[in-house]
Amino acid sequence: MTKIFLVLLSLIAILQAQVPKILRVYDKPNDSGKAIIIEWRDEPDSTRSIVGYEIYRRAADEDSFYNIGFALPLSTSYEDASTTDNKDYYYYVKAVYRDTSFVSDLSLPVRSYAQWFHKRRLNVLVFAIIICGLVIWYTERAKKGEKLYVRRISGLDAIDDAVGRATEMGRPILFSFGLGVITDVVTIAALSILRKIARKSAEYQTKLIVPNYDPIVMAAAQETVKQAYLEAGRPDLYNENNLPFLTSDQFGYAAGVDGIMLRERPGAVFWQGYFFAESLILAETGHSIGAIQIAGTTAITQLPFFIAACDYTLIGEEMYAASCYLNPEPQMLGSLKGEDTAKMIITILFIVLVLFATLTKLIPSLNNLYLKIFDWFTAQ
């Protein structure tokens, strides 16, 4: 009798070890809702081959359970991303073997809901407050008339010299946006540079040619040049035929611009916008006619060609700073200085973290603190 009792106890223990146990069922944290996490613990029978785990769910207003998903062997959790917020759900887990299955107990009711604040993104909030605070602070300083230092950009300083040289030589000026469209930020930045060039060309009564790849950019360029000529007091010099639409074909546009340069032989050429494989073709032609060339683009693959073939090159963010540099209004100046200061702070933080990481190799006890700090900065 005692032996039978011990066998039954052993059998019950084996069965209990094979039955998965639900540990936690809870709303997924830091999300927009409609997701519940199910966690369980299981000790699969080593004598059987486990297939996986089936997840079953029933809403409070439903009569039966439904299979909502499958987890692979050795899994210990499952995310149900198909729930309705503020509605009770019940779950159980079935461990499926090739010849049998074991079912866990029923979970307590649980609800999903959206969180108002993502606690893991606190770092983003902190940096956003710092950057916005810096921008507002510098903007207020600029409004009070305080002179804020802005690094000189040689390519923008050379605009007057380039326009003056073309005027002295009796040659026109050529400006190109490249293959950019009006939705490109770099094209918007290039329009502010075009306005500066157009105003100077109107003052010096020098012909300005702007061949276009995109018809919408052409319309924006025409209005920009017309306004610049009006501000310079020479609206009579404006001729929209000098701002033609060539073609929307990449190398067709390059061939058309090269043809204009060889016929008109401009004394100054400005490549401002987004360029692709045609950049070197254009810049080489400008160099062959002896024009002073000032280029600017955010296309990092084309920058080496412009640097090699042009006299001055605006690199990357220098294009975006052009509007503030040419027309330093308080709002623009505050944004520029605030962003630059934020970049400096971030750079210093990177250096400090690198030094801290190096220090942990010498003092291992600091490793946990470093990991917490690093995790806070990189949390998403």
Secondary structure, 3 states (H helix, E strand, C coil): CHHHHHHHHHHHHHHHHHCCEEEEEEECCCCCCCCEEEEEECCCCCCCCEEEEEEEEEECCCCCCEEEEEECCCCCEEEECCCCCCCCEEEEEEEEECCCEEECCCCCCECCCCCCCCHHHHHHHHHHHHHHHHHHHHHHHHHCCCCCCCCCCHHHHCHHHHHHHHHHHCCCEEEEEECCCCCCHHHHHHHHHHHHHHHHHHHHCCCEECCECCHHHHHHHHHHHHHHHHHCCCHHHCCHHHCCECCCCHHHHHHHHHHHHHHHCCCEEEEEEECCCCHHHHHHHHHHCCCEEEEEECCCCCHHHHHHHCCEEEECHHHHCHHHHHCCCHHHHHHHHHHHHHHHHHHHHHHHHHHHHHHHHHCHHHHHHHHHHHHHHHCC
